[in-house]
Amino acid sequence: MMFSDAFVAIADPNRRYLLEELRRGPKTVNELAAGLPVSRPAVSQHLKVLLDAGLVNAKAEGTRRVYTVSN
């Protein structure tokens, strides 16, 4: 991970919200989308940016992906 990528990733307020929610514990896209005024696909796109920056991890559980903050 490059630090510039992480700073770009957290520049968006929606992504900062997602990180704060994930600090409280693992969550699915549906759980995360419930607290934001954007669609589930938009939340998925924000999570992709956070994944690419190495700030969050995703784990498949059946048909769902559960997201957590990276260590």
C-alpha positions in Angstrom: 0.0 0.0 0.0 1.2 3.5 -0.8 0.4 6.2 1.6 -0.9 8.4 -1.2 -3.5 5.7 -2.1 -4.7 5.6 1.5 -5.1 9.3 1.7 -7.0 9.4 -1.6 -9.2 6.6 -0.3 -10.1 8.4 2.9 -10.7 11.7 1.2 -14.3 10.8 0.6 -16.7 11.3 3.6 -18.6 8.1 2.7 -15.4 6.0 2.8 -14.5 7.5 6.2 -18.0 6.5 7.4 -17.4 3.0 6.2 -14.1 2.8 7.9 -15.6 4.0 11.2 -18.4 1.4 10.9 -15.9 -1.4 10.2 -13.9 -0.4 13.2 -16.9 -1.4 15.3 -16.9 -4.9 13.8 -17.2 -6.9 10.6 -20.2 -6.0 8.4 -21.7 -6.9 5.0 -22.5 -4.4 2.2 -26.2 -4.4 3.2 -25.4 -3.5 6.8 -23.0 -0.7 5.7 -25.5 0.6 3.1 -28.2 1.0 5.8 -26.3 4.0 7.3 -25.6 5.9 4.0 -27.8 7.8 1.6 -26.2 6.0 -1.4 -27.1 2.7 -3.2 -25.6 -0.7 -2.4 -23.7 -0.6 -5.7 -22.2 2.7 -4.7 -21.2 1.3 -1.3 -19.5 -1.6 -3.1 -17.6 0.8 -5.2 -16.4 2.7 -2.1 -15.4 -0.6 -0.5 -13.4 -1.5 -3.6 -11.4 1.7 -3.3 -10.7 0.9 0.4 -9.7 -2.7 -0.6 -7.4 -1.5 -3.3 -5.7 0.9 -0.8 -5.3 -2.0 1.6 -7.4 -0.4 4.3 -10.1 -3.2 4.5 -10.3 -6.9 3.9 -13.1 -9.0 2.5 -14.0 -12.6 3.3 -16.6 -14.7 1.5 -19.2 -16.3 3.7 -21.6 -18.2 1.5 -23.1 -15.6 -1.0 -22.1 -12.6 1.1 -18.8 -10.8 1.6 -17.9 -9.7 5.1 -15.7 -6.6 5.4 -13.2 -5.9 8.2 -10.6 -3.2 8.8 -7.1 -4.4 7.8 -4.5 -4.9 10.6 
